[in-house]
Amino acid sequence: MSTKHSKAAAEFLKNKKQAAWHDETLWLVREKRDKLSKEIPEWEELRDMACATKLYSNSHLDELLVEFEANAQANGAHVHWAKDGEEYCNIVYRILEQHGVRHFIKSKSMLAEECELNPFLESKGIEVVESDLGERILQLMHLKPSHIVLPAIHIKREQVGKLFEKEMGTEKGNFDPTYLTHAARKNLRQKFIHAEAAMTGCNFAVASTGEVVVCTNEGNADMGVSQPKLQIAAFGIEKIVPDRKSLSIFTRLLARSATGQPITTYTSHYRKPRAGGEFHIILVDNGRSKILADQNHIKALNCIRCGACMNTCPVYRRSGGYSYTYFIPGPIGINLGMLKAPLRYSDNVSACSLCYSCSNVCPAKVDLAEQIYLWRQGLDKLNKADRMKKIMSGGMKFIMKRPLVFNTALRLAPLSNRMPRFLIYNKLNAWGNGREMPEFSEKSFNEMWKNGDVK
């Protein structure tokens, strides 16, 4: 039985050149991450501290969120609470409506993607402009992000050039990245100037100061909030950290893990409204408190959305972000999707080789592969287990529980090395589709051990 993911991955792999480029580009980012991490002797200590800090923060949300609210209000900000995505969208709309906003600019926010904020506001007649370059490209293409940090990583510059010819009147056939960047900057500058309100996401929220911290490489968040007098920031409640000392742990880990750079170009702290303006902060649950009660998957809340697990994942790199049915792809997306709606997103669970590379690179030590393994064990209870895999597993169990049958199978296995190819490579052999099957050894390990060939 083919899953939605496997079918979408097969479609992605039809363009072999594009698929190879996607794989190589993301692995390059992984290599940059490795290089920088090895330059810091205390790297593993930082990861341990990040994990411990997140576990502490998420187990003390009742205290830290109230502390954040009190300090944010003391700074002059308005604080709102949203139990789910619908309430979050309505709060944003209500704020904009009260101020007569029709032109709204925002920087990248996976929370907004999660709660489908843009289409909601657009249905209310509000123009929403994404100011992150990758997000802006995808918005003009009417596509979703395929990566949480590099949203348009799957789009080649030739495609961007043709898009800008249509949307911005750029020179025909000019795909130069510098030229295209300047064209986008010129186009966005007008959007910044005429925006009546601006919104940012939030990488970290500091309880002790009531401030929102946003990390960008383009400065688009700062540009967005510099002109309008109305500013909105929103974050999932798991983004809270106790204080600035805790924050320093994550700012050392985030960019190195995400893009292989020492720190993001801009790390902005938003505390107070500008003179004569308003600053609204929205704290969103949307299922996060439910995850706190799940001891097997509580570490999913440790995620700082760096995307390192995607950059290293051999499945994500070779299948693309759109092959996953949850809006966040890759290892963290598999887990978050299952926590959100296991019946709907169970197809993603098989998109994992269980190589554990994701767990090994996660800066906050989310046990990603371990969690995916647990989800797999529960697929049968959900009636989502692959029928062919169940048959194969049953067959292997039958053979391995019977030594005589097992050893007979081992002795006969080398015969397959000389069988006609069509008998091995057919529709019944999914593994052989695109792969060469390994040859069986003429002698089993048991035989070599008994004969003294293994020392």
N, C-alpha and C positions, 0 to 999 in steps of 0.2 A: 504494500500500500504506500503510494507516494504522498508525502505531506506537502502542504502549501509551501513550506520553506524549500524543500528539495526541488519542487517544480520551478519556483522562482530563481533558485540558484542555478539550475540548468539553463534557464533563459539568460541569466547574467553571463554565464560562461560561453555562450555562443559567440560573443565578441571576444575572441581569445587575446587580441592585442590590448584591449581595454582592461580585461580581467588581469592580465599580467602586470600592466601599469599600476592598477589599483593595489595589487599584492606588493609590488616592489616599493611603491611610495609609502605605504603604511609601515612596511618593515624598516624603511629608512628612518622613520620617526621613532620606531622602537629602538633602533641602534643608537640614535642620538640620546634617547632616554638612558640607555645602558651606560654610555660614555660619561654623561654628567653624574649619574648616580655613583659611579666608581670613583669620582673625584672628591666625594664627600665621605670621609672615614666613618662618620656617625650615621650613614644612610639607614641602615637597618634599625638603629636605635630610634631614629626619627619615625620610621614606620610603626615601630612598637608604641611610641608615644601617641602617634596619630590614632591608632586603633584604640588605645586605652582612653584617650580623650573623647573620641566619638561614642564609645560605649558608656562613658560617664555622662556625657551630655544627653544622650538619648534616654538614659535611665533617670535623668533628673530634669526632664522637660517641664514638669509642673512648676519647678522652681525657676529655671533659667528663662523660660518664656515670660513669666510674670515679671522677672527682674528686667528683661529686655523691654517689655511694654512700659514699665515705670520710667526707665531711663530715656526711652524714645520720646515719651510724652513730656518729660522734663526738658528735652531738647527742643520741643515745639512741634513734634510730629504728631499726626493723627494715626492711631493704630486700629486696624480692623482685623477681625478673626473670621476665617471661612472654613466651614466644616468639610466642604467638598468643592469640586470644580465648578459646579453650577453657581454656588454662592460666591465664589471668587470672581467669576465673570460678571455677575450682577453687581458686585461691589465696585468693580472697575467702571462698569457702564454708568452706575449711579453717580460716581464722582465726576466722570466726564460730562454727563448730562447736566449736572448742577452748575457746571462752569461753561456750558454751551460749546464744548469742544467738538470740532468736526475733523480736525487734522491732528493725528496722533502719531508720534514717533517712538519707537522702542528699540532697545538693544536686545541681544540674544537671550532668550529665556526658555529653558526646557520645561519649566512649569507652565508657561503659556502654551507650549505645544501639547503638554499633557492634558490641559483643560480646554484646549481648542479655543483660546481667547480670540485670535484674529478673525476667524469666520463669524464668531458671535458678534463682535463689534461691527464688522462689515455689514452684517444683516441688519444692524441698527442705523446704518447710514454714516458710519464713521470711517474715514480713510485711515488705514493703519499702514505705516511704513517701517519696514525692517531696516535698521541702520548698519548692522553687521554685513560686510560685503558678501560673504558666502550666503547668508540668509536672504539678502536682497536679491541676489542672483536667482535663488530658488523661488522666491516670492514672485518674481517676474516670469519664471518658468511654470509657476503653479505646481511646484513640487515640494515634498517634505524633506527635511534634513535626512541624510543617510549616515551621519556621524554626529556625536554630541558636541565635539569640539571643532571638527573640520566638516561643517555641514554640507559643503559642496565639493568634497574631495573626489567624488565620482564624475565631476563635470570637467571636461577638457577646455583649454583656453579657446580653441577654435569654436566650440559651442557658445562660449561667453561672447566672443567677437560677433557672431551672427545675431545673438540676442540683443547686444548693445546697438547693432546697426538698426534693428527694428525699434527698440525702445528709446534710444538716446541719440540716434542719428550719427553714429560714429562712422569713420572711414570704412568703406567696403573692403573686406579682406584683410584688415589690420587686426591681427591677433596678439600684438605685442602686449605682455602683461603690464608693463609700466604705463603704456598708453591707455589700456583699458581701465587701470586703476585710477588714473587721472580723470577719465571720463565719468567713472562712477562717483568719484569725489565731487566733481562739479555738479552732477545731478543731485546727489544727496545734500549738498550744501543748501540748495534751495528748499529742500524738505526740512532741514534743520531750522532754517530762518522762519518758515511759515508755520511750523508746528505750534499748536496751542497748548500741548501737554506732552510730557515725555515720561517714559517708563523704563526702568531697568529691572533685570533679574537680581540675583544675589548669590554670590559664591559662599559668603560666610556672614552670619549675623552675630555681633558681639554683645553678649548679655550685659556685661559690666558697663558698657558705654552707650548702649542703645543705638549703635551705628550699623549701617549696611555696607558691606565691602564687596566691590565689583571689580573683577579682573578682566581686562581686555588687552588686545595687542593693537587695536586700531584707534583707540580713544573715542570710539563712537558713543559710548555711554556718557562720557563727559561732554561731548559735543551736543548730545541730545538734551541734557538737563541744563545746559548753560544759558539757553535763551528763554524757554517758557517759564512762567512763574508757578506752574502746577507740575509737580513731580510725584510719580508713583513708583514704589518698589514693592516687589512681592517675592516671597520665598516659602518653600516647604519647611515645616517646623524642624526637620532634621538638620537644617543648615546652621543651627545655633551652636556657638562655641562660648565657653565661659568668659574668657577675657582676651586681651591682646597678646598675652604671653602664649596662650593656646593658639591664637591665630597665627603667630609666627611659625609654628610647626608646619601648618598647612601651606603657608605661602612659600616655604622652602621646598615643599613636595609637589605642589600643584603643577607649575609650569614645566618642571623637569620631567614629570611623569606624562604630561599631556602632549607637549610639543618639543621636548628636548632642549629647552632654553632655561637659563638660571632663574628668571622671574618674568612674569608678564610685563609688557611695556608700561602698562598703566594699572596700578592697584589703587583704586579710588575708595575713599571712606566718606559715606554720606551720613550726616548726623542731623543737620538743621535745615529748615526751609530757607530759601533765599529771601532777601529783604522784600517784604510785601507779598510773598508767595506762600504756597502750602506744600507740605511734604506728607504724603500718605503712605503708610506701610501696611501691607496685607500679609498676615500669617496664615498659611494654608495647611490643613491636615490632609484631606483627600486620601484617606486610607492608611496614612503613616502610623497613626496611633494603634491601628489594628496589627501592624507588623511587629510592634513592640511586644505583643503577647505571644508571638511565634518564636520560641527559643531556637528552633532549627534555622530560622532565616533572619534573625534580628540584625545580624551583621550587614545585611543589605542596606540598612540605614547609614552605615559608615561611608558609603560611596560619596566622593567629592566631585563626581562627574568630570574626571580628567580624560577619560577615553583610552587610558593605557591598555585596558583589557581588550579593547577592539583592535588596537594597533598590533598587538601580539597574537591575537587569535587566528590560527590558520584557517578556520572555517569562515569567519567574518571577512578576512582579507581576500579570500577566494570566492566568496559568494555575494558580497556587496550588502549594503545596509537595507536595501529594499526587499531582500529575500526574507527578512524577518517580519512577522505580522504585528508585533508590538512597535509603538512609535520610537522606542529606544532599542537599537539593535545590539548585537554582540552578547558577550557573557552576562553583563549586568542587565541588559534588556531581557534576556531569557528569564532571569530570576524575578525581575520586577513585573514582567508580564504575568508570570505564574502567580505571583502574590496578588495581582490585580484581578485576574479572571482565568483560573487554570483551564477551564474547559475551552475557552476561546483561544488561548495562546499556547496550548500544549504542543502544537506542531514545532515550536521553536526549540523544545527541549532536546530533540535529536540533533540539532545543529551544534554539536559539541564533540570533540575528539577525546575529551577527558585527559588532555595533555597536561593540565594544571598550570599552564603558562600564565593564564589570567590571574590565578591566585598568587603566583610568584611575583608578579609585577605590581599588583595593586598597592598604592601608597598607604592606604588605610587598612590593609590586610583583610579585605572582604573575602570570605572563603567561597569564592564564586564557583569553582569547579565542584567543591564538596556539596554545595547547595544544589547544583544541577544534577549531581548524582542522586541526591535524595529525591528530587522531583521525578527522576526516571523510575525510581523504585515504586512510585505511587501512580504511574500512568495506568496500570492495569485496573486499579480501583476506580479510576475515572472513565474506564472503558475507552481509553485512548492509546493503549499499547498496540504497536504494530503487529498484525496477525502473523506475518511471515517471520518476524523476529521471535515471536512466542513459540512458533513451531520449531524454529532452529534451536532455541534455548532448551525446549523440551527434549529435542533429539540429543543434544549434547549432554543433558542431564542423564538421560537413559544410558548413553554409552559410557560416561565417566563413572557411573555408579556400579558398572559391571566390568571388572578387570579383564575377564576373558574377551569380552566384546571390544573393549578399549584397545588391548594389545593386538588383537586380530586386525582391527581397523588401522593401527599404526603400521603393521607389516604389509597391508595391502595398499596403503596410501601412495607409495612411490609409483604404482601402476598408472596413476593419473598423469604422471610426467610424460608418458608415451601415448596418451589418448589423443584422438583427433581433436583439433582446436574447437570445432563446432559443438562438441559434447561438453566442453568446459565453459566456453564463452557464449552464453545464451541469456535469454530473459530471466532464467531462474537464478543466474549468478549476478546479483546486483553489484557485488564487490568488483567483479571483473569488468564492469562497464567503465572504461577509461583507465583501468589499471591492469598491469600484468600480474598474474597470480604467482606467488613464490613457489619454487619447486620443493617437493618433499625430499628430505634426506633419505638415502637408501637404508640408513641405520637410525633407529630411534635412540634417544638419550639413554633409555633403560638398557638397551642392548650394549651400547658403548660402555656404560657403567659396569655392567656385569662382566664384560670382556676385558675390563681394565684399561680401556682406551681413554678414559677420562681420569685425570689425576688432579 
